[in-house]
């Protein structure tokens, strides 16, 4: 499995494939709720097995590092994909100084 930062312009089809499969088809999330205006400003990750997208997640840098839209295709669950995506998002947040401030 490989995880990389996605380019929303070139990787949107792969992100959409995973999210539509998980959220629309499996979880029956309404289509108008799944994709939002935050997608354009978030950092997106894609997980691949060979050249096939199997998972995705996003990090909203403008909202203090809010993690969302974590999705893994059913046939690849329970193999550490979501954990790897989360770990990479946390690393990116740390690298960018998000979540490192002490609460007041």
Biopython code that builds the backbone (N, CA, C, O; Angstrom):
import numpy as np
from Bio.PDB.StructureBuilder import StructureBuilder

atoms = [
    (1, "UNK", "N", (0.846, -1.179, 0.000)),
    (1, "UNK", "CA", (0.000, 0.000, 0.000)),
    (1, "UNK", "C", (0.887, 1.236, 0.000)),
    (1, "UNK", "O", (1.902, 1.292, 0.695)),
    (2, "UNK", "N", (0.490, 2.220, -0.786)),
    (2, "UNK", "CA", (1.166, 3.505, -0.813)),
    (2, "UNK", "C", (0.145, 4.581, -0.460)),
    (2, "UNK", "O", (-1.026, 4.493, -0.830)),
    (3, "UNK", "N", (0.606, 5.587, 0.258)),
    (3, "UNK", "CA", (-0.237, 6.740, 0.574)),
    (3, "UNK", "C", (0.495, 7.969, 0.084)),
    (3, "UNK", "O", (1.695, 8.128, 0.305)),
    (4, "UNK", "N", (-0.251, 8.842, -0.590)),
    (4, "UNK", "CA", (0.366, 10.085, -1.056)),
    (4, "UNK", "C", (-0.635, 11.223, -0.975)),
    (4, "UNK", "O", (-1.848, 11.017, -0.938)),
    (5, "UNK", "N", (-0.091, 12.423, -0.948)),
    (5, "UNK", "CA", (-0.930, 13.609, -1.010)),
    (5, "UNK", "C", (-1.518, 13.678, -2.413)),
    (5, "UNK", "O", (-0.809, 13.532, -3.409)),
    (6, "UNK", "N", (-2.805, 13.898, -2.470)),
    (6, "UNK", "CA", (-3.501, 13.956, -3.752)),
    (6, "UNK", "C", (-3.526, 15.383, -4.279)),
    (6, "UNK", "O", (-3.521, 16.349, -3.517)),
    (7, "UNK", "N", (-3.552, 15.485, -5.580)),
    (7, "UNK", "CA", (-3.785, 16.754, -6.263)),
    (7, "UNK", "C", (-5.260, 16.733, -6.653)),
    (7, "UNK", "O", (-5.678, 15.894, -7.452)),
    (8, "UNK", "N", (-6.039, 17.638, -6.103)),
    (8, "UNK", "CA", (-7.483, 17.578, -6.303)),
    (8, "UNK", "C", (-7.862, 17.656, -7.777)),
    (8, "UNK", "O", (-8.834, 17.031, -8.200)),
    (9, "UNK", "N", (-7.112, 18.409, -8.554)),
    (9, "UNK", "CA", (-7.428, 18.519, -9.984)),
    (9, "UNK", "C", (-7.215, 17.204, -10.723)),
    (9, "UNK", "O", (-8.087, 16.762, -11.471)),
    (10, "UNK", "N", (-6.070, 16.583, -10.517)),
    (10, "UNK", "CA", (-5.764, 15.365, -11.276)),
    (10, "UNK", "C", (-6.262, 14.088, -10.604)),
    (10, "UNK", "O", (-6.453, 13.075, -11.276)),
    (11, "UNK", "N", (-6.472, 14.123, -9.295)),
    (11, "UNK", "CA", (-6.858, 12.917, -8.556)),
    (11, "UNK", "C", (-8.322, 12.893, -8.127)),
    (11, "UNK", "O", (-8.746, 11.985, -7.413)),
    (12, "UNK", "N", (-9.092, 13.884, -8.559)),
    (12, "UNK", "CA", (-10.478, 13.953, -8.095)),
    (12, "UNK", "C", (-11.273, 12.701, -8.459)),
    (12, "UNK", "O", (-12.093, 12.243, -7.663)),
    (13, "UNK", "N", (-11.049, 12.148, -9.629)),
    (13, "UNK", "CA", (-11.800, 10.950, -10.029)),
    (13, "UNK", "C", (-11.544, 9.789, -9.062)),
    (13, "UNK", "O", (-12.470, 9.045, -8.736)),
    (14, "UNK", "N", (-10.315, 9.628, -8.607)),
    (14, "UNK", "CA", (-9.989, 8.547, -7.670)),
    (14, "UNK", "C", (-10.614, 8.807, -6.305)),
    (14, "UNK", "O", (-11.158, 7.895, -5.682)),
    (15, "UNK", "N", (-10.535, 10.052, -5.841)),
    (15, "UNK", "CA", (-11.159, 10.418, -4.569)),
    (15, "UNK", "C", (-12.668, 10.187, -4.645)),
    (15, "UNK", "O", (-13.271, 9.622, -3.733)),
    (16, "UNK", "N", (-13.255, 10.630, -5.737)),
    (16, "UNK", "CA", (-14.700, 10.497, -5.931)),
    (16, "UNK", "C", (-15.123, 9.028, -5.962)),
    (16, "UNK", "O", (-16.140, 8.663, -5.373)),
    (17, "UNK", "N", (-14.358, 8.197, -6.637)),
    (17, "UNK", "CA", (-14.670, 6.773, -6.706)),
    (17, "UNK", "C", (-14.762, 6.161, -5.307)),
    (17, "UNK", "O", (-15.727, 5.465, -4.992)),
    (18, "UNK", "N", (-13.770, 6.419, -4.482)),
    (18, "UNK", "CA", (-13.750, 5.843, -3.137)),
    (18, "UNK", "C", (-14.891, 6.415, -2.294)),
    (18, "UNK", "O", (-15.633, 5.666, -1.657)),
    (19, "UNK", "N", (-15.028, 7.719, -2.291)),
    (19, "UNK", "CA", (-16.058, 8.343, -1.448)),
    (19, "UNK", "C", (-17.465, 8.003, -1.910)),
    (19, "UNK", "O", (-18.338, 7.772, -1.074)),
    (20, "UNK", "N", (-17.711, 7.965, -3.200)),
    (20, "UNK", "CA", (-19.042, 7.581, -3.678)),
    (20, "UNK", "C", (-19.372, 6.149, -3.283)),
    (20, "UNK", "O", (-20.490, 5.862, -2.855)),
    (21, "UNK", "N", (-18.415, 5.262, -3.426)),
    (21, "UNK", "CA", (-18.639, 3.864, -3.082)),
    (21, "UNK", "C", (-18.965, 3.709, -1.597)),
    (21, "UNK", "O", (-19.925, 3.031, -1.233)),
    (22, "UNK", "N", (-18.165, 4.338, -0.752)),
    (22, "UNK", "CA", (-18.337, 4.176, 0.689)),
    (22, "UNK", "C", (-19.528, 4.976, 1.211)),
    (22, "UNK", "O", (-20.390, 4.432, 1.902)),
    (23, "UNK", "N", (-19.577, 6.252, 0.882)),
    (23, "UNK", "CA", (-20.584, 7.106, 1.500)),
    (23, "UNK", "C", (-21.945, 7.052, 0.805)),
    (23, "UNK", "O", (-22.973, 7.003, 1.480)),
    (24, "UNK", "N", (-21.969, 7.060, -0.516)),
    (24, "UNK", "CA", (-23.262, 7.045, -1.216)),
    (24, "UNK", "C", (-23.847, 5.643, -1.278)),
    (24, "UNK", "O", (-24.971, 5.408, -0.835)),
    (25, "UNK", "N", (-23.084, 4.724, -1.825)),
    (25, "UNK", "CA", (-23.624, 3.384, -2.064)),
    (25, "UNK", "C", (-23.783, 2.564, -0.784)),
    (25, "UNK", "O", (-24.816, 1.926, -0.582)),
    (26, "UNK", "N", (-22.764, 2.578, 0.082)),
    (26, "UNK", "CA", (-22.826, 1.755, 1.292)),
    (26, "UNK", "C", (-23.587, 2.430, 2.427)),
    (26, "UNK", "O", (-24.472, 1.825, 3.032)),
    (27, "UNK", "N", (-23.248, 3.670, 2.710)),
    (27, "UNK", "CA", (-23.817, 4.340, 3.884)),
    (27, "UNK", "C", (-25.046, 5.187, 3.569)),
    (27, "UNK", "O", (-25.691, 5.711, 4.477)),
    (28, "UNK", "N", (-25.364, 5.318, 2.307)),
    (28, "UNK", "CA", (-26.559, 6.057, 1.861)),
    (28, "UNK", "C", (-26.559, 7.532, 2.302)),
    (28, "UNK", "O", (-27.611, 8.106, 2.582)),
    (29, "UNK", "N", (-25.373, 8.124, 2.357)),
    (29, "UNK", "CA", (-25.274, 9.559, 2.639)),
    (29, "UNK", "C", (-25.814, 10.296, 1.411)),
    (29, "UNK", "O", (-25.435, 9.962, 0.289)),
    (30, "UNK", "N", (-26.677, 11.277, 1.594)),
    (30, "UNK", "CA", (-27.201, 12.007, 0.431)),
    (30, "UNK", "C", (-26.068, 12.636, -0.390)),
    (30, "UNK", "O", (-25.112, 13.182, 0.159)),
    (31, "UNK", "N", (-26.198, 12.547, -1.688)),
    (31, "UNK", "CA", (-25.155, 13.042, -2.590)),
    (31, "UNK", "C", (-24.841, 14.509, -2.346)),
    (31, "UNK", "O", (-23.681, 14.910, -2.435)),
    (32, "UNK", "N", (-25.841, 15.311, -2.044)),
    (32, "UNK", "CA", (-25.599, 16.741, -1.866)),
    (32, "UNK", "C", (-24.855, 17.062, -0.570)),
    (32, "UNK", "O", (-24.389, 18.188, -0.397)),
    (33, "UNK", "N", (-24.736, 16.107, 0.331)),
    (33, "UNK", "CA", (-23.987, 16.318, 1.576)),
    (33, "UNK", "C", (-22.544, 15.826, 1.487)),
    (33, "UNK", "O", (-21.685, 16.281, 2.242)),
    (34, "UNK", "N", (-22.282, 14.919, 0.587)),
    (34, "UNK", "CA", (-20.964, 14.287, 0.563)),
    (34, "UNK", "C", (-19.864, 15.221, 0.053)),
    (34, "UNK", "O", (-18.832, 15.361, 0.709)),
    (35, "UNK", "N", (-20.057, 15.841, -1.067)),
    (35, "UNK", "CA", (-19.038, 16.745, -1.601)),
    (35, "UNK", "C", (-19.450, 18.173, -1.263)),
    (35, "UNK", "O", (-20.592, 18.566, -1.500)),
    (36, "UNK", "N", (-18.521, 18.945, -0.709)),
    (36, "UNK", "CA", (-18.846, 20.295, -0.268)),
    (36, "UNK", "C", (-17.760, 21.276, -0.700)),
    (36, "UNK", "O", (-16.768, 20.897, -1.323)),
    (37, "UNK", "N", (-17.970, 22.534, -0.356)),
    (37, "UNK", "CA", (-17.013, 23.566, -0.748)),
    (37, "UNK", "C", (-15.687, 23.448, 0.000)),
    (37, "UNK", "O", (-14.706, 24.078, -0.394)),
    (38, "UNK", "N", (-15.638, 22.666, 1.054)),
    (38, "UNK", "CA", (-14.389, 22.489, 1.811)),
    (38, "UNK", "C", (-13.381, 21.640, 1.030)),
    (38, "UNK", "O", (-12.177, 21.751, 1.260)),
    (39, "UNK", "N", (-13.851, 20.806, 0.124)),
    (39, "UNK", "CA", (-12.929, 19.957, -0.641)),
    (39, "UNK", "C", (-11.847, 20.770, -1.331)),
    (39, "UNK", "O", (-10.693, 20.346, -1.394)),
    (40, "UNK", "N", (-12.211, 21.933, -1.845)),
    (40, "UNK", "CA", (-11.256, 22.753, -2.595)),
    (40, "UNK", "C", (-10.137, 23.313, -1.721)),
    (40, "UNK", "O", (-9.065, 23.634, -2.235)),
    (41, "UNK", "N", (-10.360, 23.435, -0.424)),
    (41, "UNK", "CA", (-9.348, 24.030, 0.448)),
    (41, "UNK", "C", (-8.669, 23.007, 1.360)),
    (41, "UNK", "O", (-7.784, 23.362, 2.139)),
    (42, "UNK", "N", (-9.071, 21.764, 1.268)),
    (42, "UNK", "CA", (-8.483, 20.713, 2.109)),
    (42, "UNK", "C", (-7.293, 20.054, 1.443)),
    (42, "UNK", "O", (-7.143, 20.085, 0.222)),
    (43, "UNK", "N", (-6.460, 19.464, 2.263)),
    (43, "UNK", "CA", (-5.393, 18.597, 1.790)),
    (43, "UNK", "C", (-5.982, 17.186, 1.766)),
    (43, "UNK", "O", (-6.550, 16.728, 2.758)),
    (44, "UNK", "N", (-5.846, 16.510, 0.643)),
    (44, "UNK", "CA", (-6.420, 15.171, 0.476)),
    (44, "UNK", "C", (-5.311, 14.139, 0.367)),
    (44, "UNK", "O", (-4.261, 14.390, -0.224)),
    (45, "UNK", "N", (-5.562, 12.980, 0.946)),
    (45, "UNK", "CA", (-4.663, 11.832, 0.797)),
    (45, "UNK", "C", (-5.380, 10.750, 0.013)),
    (45, "UNK", "O", (-6.604, 10.629, 0.054)),
    (46, "UNK", "N", (-4.596, 9.977, -0.694)),
    (46, "UNK", "CA", (-5.102, 8.785, -1.376)),
    (46, "UNK", "C", (-4.227, 7.603, -0.994)),
    (46, "UNK", "O", (-3.001, 7.709, -0.959)),
    (47, "UNK", "N", (-4.865, 6.485, -0.711)),
    (47, "UNK", "CA", (-4.167, 5.221, -0.477)),
    (47, "UNK", "C", (-4.379, 4.353, -1.706)),
    (47, "UNK", "O", (-5.486, 4.264, -2.237)),
    (48, "UNK", "N", (-3.312, 3.721, -2.147)),
    (48, "UNK", "CA", (-3.355, 2.867, -3.330)),
    (48, "UNK", "C", (-2.820, 1.484, -3.008)),
    (48, "UNK", "O", (-1.918, 1.324, -2.186)),
    (49, "UNK", "N", (-3.385, 0.499, -3.664)),
    (49, "UNK", "CA", (-2.791, -0.827, -3.721)),
    (49, "UNK", "C", (-2.480, -1.046, -5.193)),
    (49, "UNK", "O", (-3.380, -1.101, -6.031)),
    (50, "UNK", "N", (-1.219, -1.168, -5.488)),
    (50, "UNK", "CA", (-0.733, -1.117, -6.869)),
    (50, "UNK", "C", (-1.151, 0.227, -7.436)),
    (50, "UNK", "O", (-0.757, 1.253, -6.882)),
    (51, "UNK", "N", (-1.912, 0.278, -8.488)),
    (51, "UNK", "CA", (-2.370, 1.557, -9.040)),
    (51, "UNK", "C", (-3.846, 1.819, -8.770)),
    (51, "UNK", "O", (-4.431, 2.730, -9.355)),
    (52, "UNK", "N", (-4.451, 1.027, -7.890)),
    (52, "UNK", "CA", (-5.877, 1.135, -7.619)),
    (52, "UNK", "C", (-6.126, 1.930, -6.343)),
    (52, "UNK", "O", (-5.588, 1.582, -5.291)),
    (53, "UNK", "N", (-6.939, 3.005, -6.413)),
    (53, "UNK", "CA", (-7.263, 3.745, -5.192)),
    (53, "UNK", "C", (-8.143, 2.901, -4.270)),
    (53, "UNK", "O", (-9.139, 2.318, -4.699)),
    (54, "UNK", "N", (-7.755, 2.849, -2.993)),
    (54, "UNK", "CA", (-8.501, 2.027, -2.034)),
    (54, "UNK", "C", (-8.977, 2.820, -0.824)),
    (54, "UNK", "O", (-9.807, 2.335, -0.055)),
    (55, "UNK", "N", (-8.460, 4.042, -0.645)),
    (55, "UNK", "CA", (-8.856, 4.840, 0.510)),
    (55, "UNK", "C", (-8.522, 6.297, 0.310)),
    (55, "UNK", "O", (-7.683, 6.655, -0.517)),
    (56, "UNK", "N", (-9.191, 7.131, 1.081)),
    (56, "UNK", "CA", (-8.956, 8.570, 1.014)),
    (56, "UNK", "C", (-9.314, 9.203, 2.345)),
    (56, "UNK", "O", (-10.032, 8.621, 3.157)),
    (57, "UNK", "N", (-8.800, 10.406, 2.552)),
    (57, "UNK", "CA", (-9.115, 11.200, 3.739)),
    (57, "UNK", "C", (-8.725, 12.638, 3.428)),
    (57, "UNK", "O", (-7.967, 12.906, 2.496)),
    (58, "UNK", "N", (-9.258, 13.556, 4.230)),
    (58, "UNK", "CA", (-8.890, 14.951, 4.010)),
    (58, "UNK", "C", (-8.590, 15.646, 5.329)),
    (58, "UNK", "O", (-9.064, 15.245, 6.392)),
    (59, "UNK", "N", (-7.786, 16.704, 5.224)),
    (59, "UNK", "CA", (-7.375, 17.515, 6.365)),
    (59, "UNK", "C", (-7.715, 18.957, 6.031)),
    (59, "UNK", "O", (-7.194, 19.517, 5.067)),
    (60, "UNK", "N", (-8.582, 19.551, 6.824)),
    (60, "UNK", "CA", (-8.992, 20.936, 6.582)),
    (60, "UNK", "C", (-8.048, 21.848, 7.356)),
    (60, "UNK", "O", (-8.201, 22.050, 8.560)),
    (61, "UNK", "N", (-7.083, 22.385, 6.647)),
    (61, "UNK", "CA", (-6.065, 23.224, 7.261)),
    (61, "UNK", "C", (-6.636, 24.538, 7.768)),
    (61, "UNK", "O", (-6.153, 25.081, 8.762)),
    (62, "UNK", "N", (-7.656, 25.052, 7.100)),
    (62, "UNK", "CA", (-8.260, 26.320, 7.499)),
    (62, "UNK", "C", (-9.127, 26.184, 8.744)),
    (62, "UNK", "O", (-9.378, 27.171, 9.435)),
    (63, "UNK", "N", (-9.577, 24.990, 9.031)),
    (63, "UNK", "CA", (-10.409, 24.755, 10.221)),
    (63, "UNK", "C", (-9.599, 24.091, 11.336)),
    (63, "UNK", "O", (-10.120, 23.264, 12.084)),
    (64, "UNK", "N", (-8.342, 24.456, 11.437)),
    (64, "UNK", "CA", (-7.510, 23.974, 12.532)),
    (64, "UNK", "C", (-7.086, 22.525, 12.428)),
    (64, "UNK", "O", (-6.733, 21.910, 13.434)),
    (65, "UNK", "N", (-7.113, 21.971, 11.231)),
    (65, "UNK", "CA", (-6.666, 20.601, 11.044)),
    (65, "UNK", "C", (-7.758, 19.566, 11.226)),
    (65, "UNK", "O", (-7.481, 18.423, 11.591)),
    (66, "UNK", "N", (-8.989, 19.956, 10.975)),
    (66, "UNK", "CA", (-10.104, 19.014, 11.096)),
    (66, "UNK", "C", (-9.948, 17.881, 10.075)),
    (66, "UNK", "O", (-9.779, 18.127, 8.880)),
    (67, "UNK", "N", (-10.008, 16.662, 10.556)),
    (67, "UNK", "CA", (-9.909, 15.469, 9.712)),
    (67, "UNK", "C", (-11.312, 15.027, 9.335)),
    (67, "UNK", "O", (-12.223, 15.043, 10.163)),
    (68, "UNK", "N", (-11.480, 14.634, 8.079)),
    (68, "UNK", "CA", (-12.790, 14.180, 7.657)),
    (68, "UNK", "C", (-12.734, 13.335, 6.403)),
    (68, "UNK", "O", (-11.680, 13.147, 5.796)),
    (69, "UNK", "N", (-13.891, 12.835, 6.034)),
    (69, "UNK", "CA", (-14.072, 12.067, 4.809)),
    (69, "UNK", "C", (-13.079, 10.903, 4.704)),
    (69, "UNK", "O", (-12.551, 10.623, 3.628)),
    (70, "UNK", "N", (-12.836, 10.239, 5.822)),
    (70, "UNK", "CA", (-11.976, 9.054, 5.819)),
    (70, "UNK", "C", (-12.813, 7.899, 5.281)),
    (70, "UNK", "O", (-13.855, 7.561, 5.843)),
    (71, "UNK", "N", (-12.351, 7.300, 4.190)),
    (71, "UNK", "CA", (-13.114, 6.227, 3.548)),
    (71, "UNK", "C", (-12.162, 5.183, 2.983)),
    (71, "UNK", "O", (-11.150, 5.512, 2.364)),
    (72, "UNK", "N", (-12.502, 3.930, 3.206)),
    (72, "UNK", "CA", (-11.722, 2.796, 2.695)),
    (72, "UNK", "C", (-12.698, 1.824, 2.050)),
    (72, "UNK", "O", (-13.728, 1.487, 2.634)),
    (73, "UNK", "N", (-12.373, 1.378, 0.851)),
    (73, "UNK", "CA", (-13.230, 0.414, 0.159)),
    (73, "UNK", "C", (-13.370, -0.858, 0.985)),
    (73, "UNK", "O", (-12.420, -1.286, 1.640)),
    (74, "UNK", "N", (-14.546, -1.458, 0.955)),
    (74, "UNK", "CA", (-14.886, -2.601, 1.812)),
    (74, "UNK", "C", (-13.870, -3.738, 1.737)),
    (74, "UNK", "O", (-13.514, -4.309, 2.768)),
    (75, "UNK", "N", (-13.411, -4.068, 0.572)),
    (75, "UNK", "CA", (-12.477, -5.183, 0.420)),
    (75, "UNK", "C", (-11.094, -4.937, 0.995)),
    (75, "UNK", "O", (-10.255, -5.838, 1.013)),
    (76, "UNK", "N", (-10.852, -3.714, 1.468)),
    (76, "UNK", "CA", (-9.533, -3.362, 1.993)),
    (76, "UNK", "C", (-9.584, -2.938, 3.456)),
    (76, "UNK", "O", (-8.583, -2.480, 4.007)),
    (77, "UNK", "N", (-10.723, -3.086, 4.073)),
    (77, "UNK", "CA", (-10.859, -2.723, 5.484)),
    (77, "UNK", "C", (-10.219, -3.782, 6.371)),
    (77, "UNK", "O", (-10.010, -4.926, 5.969)),
    (78, "UNK", "N", (-9.922, -3.362, 7.575)),
    (78, "UNK", "CA", (-9.287, -4.221, 8.592)),
    (78, "UNK", "C", (-7.885, -4.649, 8.173)),
    (78, "UNK", "O", (-7.390, -5.699, 8.583)),
    (79, "UNK", "N", (-7.263, -3.825, 7.356)),
    (79, "UNK", "CA", (-5.883, -4.078, 6.920)),
    (79, "UNK", "C", (-4.970, -2.908, 7.258)),
    (79, "UNK", "O", (-3.829, -2.855, 6.798)),
    (80, "UNK", "N", (-5.467, -1.972, 8.057)),
    (80, "UNK", "CA", (-4.647, -0.845, 8.492)),
    (80, "UNK", "C", (-4.646, 0.351, 7.562)),
    (80, "UNK", "O", (-3.857, 1.276, 7.756)),
    (81, "UNK", "N", (-5.504, 0.360, 6.563)),
    (81, "UNK", "CA", (-5.528, 1.475, 5.606)),
    (81, "UNK", "C", (-5.970, 2.767, 6.291)),
    (81, "UNK", "O", (-5.300, 3.793, 6.168)),
    (82, "UNK", "N", (-7.081, 2.725, 7.003)),
    (82, "UNK", "CA", (-7.574, 3.931, 7.683)),
    (82, "UNK", "C", (-6.570, 4.414, 8.723)),
    (82, "UNK", "O", (-6.349, 5.618, 8.856)),
    (83, "UNK", "N", (-5.966, 3.499, 9.452)),
    (83, "UNK", "CA", (-4.956, 3.883, 10.447)),
    (83, "UNK", "C", (-3.766, 4.563, 9.782)),
    (83, "UNK", "O", (-3.241, 5.552, 10.295)),
    (84, "UNK", "N", (-3.347, 4.035, 8.647)),
    (84, "UNK", "CA", (-2.221, 4.632, 7.923)),
    (84, "UNK", "C", (-2.585, 6.020, 7.400)),
    (84, "UNK", "O", (-1.763, 6.936, 7.450)),
    (85, "UNK", "N", (-3.804, 6.181, 6.902)),
    (85, "UNK", "CA", (-4.254, 7.496, 6.450)),
    (85, "UNK", "C", (-4.271, 8.487, 7.616)),
    (85, "UNK", "O", (-3.784, 9.610, 7.488)),
    (86, "UNK", "N", (-4.822, 8.073, 8.734)),
    (86, "UNK", "CA", (-4.882, 8.941, 9.907)),
    (86, "UNK", "C", (-3.487, 9.316, 10.388)),
    (86, "UNK", "O", (-3.229, 10.477, 10.706)),
    (87, "UNK", "N", (-2.591, 8.343, 10.443)),
    (87, "UNK", "CA", (-1.219, 8.603, 10.885)),
    (87, "UNK", "C", (-0.554, 9.633, 9.984)),
    (87, "UNK", "O", (0.111, 10.548, 10.469)),
    (88, "UNK", "N", (-0.727, 9.489, 8.682)),
    (88, "UNK", "CA", (-0.117, 10.437, 7.739)),
    (88, "UNK", "C", (-0.723, 11.825, 7.891)),
    (88, "UNK", "O", (0.001, 12.819, 7.826)),
    (89, "UNK", "N", (-2.040, 11.917, 8.095)),
    (89, "UNK", "CA", (-2.666, 13.221, 8.318)),
    (89, "UNK", "C", (-2.132, 13.878, 9.581)),
    (89, "UNK", "O", (-1.889, 15.085, 9.592)),
    (90, "UNK", "N", (-1.946, 13.114, 10.633)),
    (90, "UNK", "CA", (-1.394, 13.659, 11.874)),
    (90, "UNK", "C", (0.041, 14.129, 11.682)),
    (90, "UNK", "O", (0.432, 15.157, 12.234)),
    (91, "UNK", "N", (0.828, 13.392, 10.910)),
    (91, "UNK", "CA", (2.200, 13.814, 10.603)),
    (91, "UNK", "C", (2.201, 15.137, 9.848)),
    (91, "UNK", "O", (2.981, 16.036, 10.161)),
    (92, "UNK", "N", (1.334, 15.254, 8.862)),
    (92, "UNK", "CA", (1.251, 16.487, 8.070)),
    (92, "UNK", "C", (0.831, 17.652, 8.963)),
    (92, "UNK", "O", (1.391, 18.744, 8.869)),
    (93, "UNK", "N", (-0.151, 17.418, 9.826)),
    (93, "UNK", "CA", (-0.597, 18.476, 10.741)),
    (93, "UNK", "C", (0.555, 18.924, 11.642)),
    (93, "UNK", "O", (0.756, 20.122, 11.842)),
    (94, "UNK", "N", (1.305, 17.977, 12.178)),
    (94, "UNK", "CA", (2.457, 18.314, 13.026)),
    (94, "UNK", "C", (3.497, 19.113, 12.242)),
    (94, "UNK", "O", (4.022, 20.116, 12.727)),
    (95, "UNK", "N", (3.785, 18.653, 11.026)),
    (95, "UNK", "CA", (4.766, 19.338, 10.180)),
    (95, "UNK", "C", (4.367, 20.792, 9.927)),
    (95, "UNK", "O", (5.228, 21.660, 9.780)),
    (96, "UNK", "N", (3.088, 21.048, 9.880)),
    (96, "UNK", "CA", (2.580, 22.397, 9.592)),
    (96, "UNK", "C", (2.246, 23.173, 10.861)),
    (96, "UNK", "O", (1.714, 24.282, 10.800)),
    (97, "UNK", "N", (2.561, 22.584, 12.004)),
    (97, "UNK", "CA", (2.327, 23.283, 13.280)),
    (97, "UNK", "C", (0.883, 23.323, 13.706)),
    (97, "UNK", "O", (0.514, 24.153, 14.536)),
    (98, "UNK", "N", (0.064, 22.464, 13.172)),
    (98, "UNK", "CA", (-1.352, 22.429, 13.540)),
    (98, "UNK", "C", (-1.520, 21.492, 14.724)),
    (98, "UNK", "O", (-1.015, 20.369, 14.722)),
    (99, "UNK", "N", (-2.234, 21.967, 15.730)),
    (99, "UNK", "CA", (-2.506, 21.130, 16.900)),
    (99, "UNK", "C", (-1.359, 21.043, 17.874)),
    (99, "UNK", "O", (-1.378, 20.220, 18.789)),
    (100, "UNK", "N", (-0.349, 21.894, 17.687)),
    (100, "UNK", "CA", (0.793, 21.842, 18.600)),
    (100, "UNK", "C", (0.714, 22.926, 19.666)),
    (100, "UNK", "O", (1.534, 22.959, 20.584)),
    (101, "UNK", "N", (-0.278, 23.821, 19.548)),
    (101, "UNK", "CA", (-0.417, 24.896, 20.532)),
    (101, "UNK", "C", (-1.003, 24.331, 21.813)),
    (101, "UNK", "O", (-1.827, 23.416, 21.791)),
    (102, "UNK", "N", (-0.562, 24.894, 22.927)),
    (102, "UNK", "CA", (-1.118, 24.485, 24.211)),
    (102, "UNK", "C", (-2.463, 25.187, 24.418)),
    (102, "UNK", "O", (-2.596, 26.373, 24.117)),
    (103, "UNK", "N", (-3.456, 24.459, 24.928)),
    (103, "UNK", "CA", (-4.762, 25.101, 25.170)),
    (103, "UNK", "C", (-4.663, 26.154, 26.251)),
    (103, "UNK", "O", (-3.870, 26.012, 27.182)),
    (104, "UNK", "N", (-5.444, 27.195, 26.147)),
    (104, "UNK", "CA", (-5.454, 28.274, 27.138)),
    (104, "UNK", "C", (-6.515, 28.010, 28.166)),
    (104, "UNK", "O", (-6.688, 28.802, 29.092)),
]
sb = StructureBuilder()
sb.init_structure("model")
sb.init_model(0)
sb.init_chain("A")
sb.init_seg("    ")
for serial, (resi, resn, name, xyz) in enumerate(atoms, 1):
    if name == "N":
        sb.init_residue(resn, " ", resi, " ")
    sb.init_atom(name, np.array(xyz, "f"), 0.0, 1.0, " ", f" {name:<3s}", serial, name[0])
structure = sb.get_structure()
